């Protein structure tokens, strides 16, 4: 039974040994490439967060993630995350993840992914600014 339980644990959720070895090498090896990638994501984060704040969308600046978890702006009070996600897609031409997809308590947020370069992020911010202007949230 013990041997079967061990084998089952490897089969159900044990990671393939070569992947474990590669992970160790990556974690213990040179980290200069990690710092370069970290700087890219910091730049993307800073462009997005400062741009959102400049139009009055109060977001918390994340410390260590490639996502920005943004509360639904006060000007869209009563709107839920799926509705705002659809509006952003239709009116600002950007895609965000509705917070409800991460559980019922996320329905008052949307999630931005920092996957685009800074130029594309600025383009997205222009779309958000125009949507906010059209909806009377900013002048």
N, C-alpha and C positions, 0 to 999 in steps of 0.2 A: 504494500500500500504506500509506503514511504517513497519508494522508487517511482511508482506511478504518479504520486502527487508532485514529485520533483519534475518529472517529464512533462506533466500537464502544465506546470507553471512556466516552463520554458516555451511550450507550444502556445499557451494562451497569451502570455505577456512578456516572455523573456526576449531580449533583444538579440538579434543575430550577432554572433561573436565578432566577426570582422568589423561590424559597425561599432561595437564597443571599443575594439582596438583602435580604429580610426579616430573615434571620439577622444580617446586618451591622448593620442598623438597630437590632435588639433588643440586640445586644451593645454598640454604641456609644452607645445612647440612655440615658435616665434609668434608674437601677438601684434606685430606691426600692421598686418592686414586688417586686424580687428579695429585698431585705432582709426585707420583710414575709412572704413565703413561707418564707424561710429560718428565721425565728423560729417559724413554725407547725411546721415539721418538727423543729426543735430541741426544742420542747415535747413533741411526740409521742415523739421519741427518748428524752428524759429520763424521761418517764412510763413507757414500756415497759421501758427498761433498769433503772431503779431498782426497778420492780415485780418484774422477773424476779430481780434480785439479792436482793430482800427474801425470796424463797422459796428461796434457795439455788441459783438457776440462774445460774451464773457466765458472763456475756457481756461481750465487749469492746464498749466504747462507740464506735460508728463516728464518724469525724470529718466525713465529707462524702458521705453517701448517704441514700437514703430506705428503706434496708433494715437489718435487724439480723441478722447471720449468727451463729447461736447453736449451740454444740456440744451434742450430746445430753447431758443431765444424767447424772452418774455413777450416780444411782439407777436409771437405765434402761440400765445397762451391757449390752452385747450387742445392744441394739435398734438397728436401722438407721433411716435417715431416713424412708423411706416408712412403715414400721411406726409410728414416733412421730407422723408427720403424721396418720395414720389415727386413732391413739389420741387426739390432741389434738382432732380433729374430733368423734369420738364422745363423749369424756368431758368435754372442756372447752368444746366447741361453738365452737372457733376453727379457722380454716384457715391453715396455713402451707405454704410450698413445701418439699418434701423436697430436701435437698441433693444427692442423687444426680441430680436433674434438671439439675444444673450440672456433672456429670462424676463419674466414679467416686470421685475424692478428696473429694467433698463429702458422701459418704454418712454421715459422722459429725456432720453439722450439719443444721439446718433454717433456713429464711429467713423472717423476719417482714417484712412490708411496712408501712411507716408511713403507711397510707392512711386509717385511721380517726381520728376526732377523739379527744381525750383521754378523754372520758367513755366512749366505746366501748372504748378501750384498757384503761381501768380495769375495765370489765366483763369483758373477755377475761382480764385478770390474776386476777380473782376466780375465773374458771373454772379457770385453771391452778392456783391455790392450792388449790382444792377437789380437783382431780385429784391433786395431790401429797399432800394430806392423806389422801385415800382410799387411795392407794398406799403410805402409810407413809413418805414421804420427809420430811414435816414433821409437827409436832404441831398 
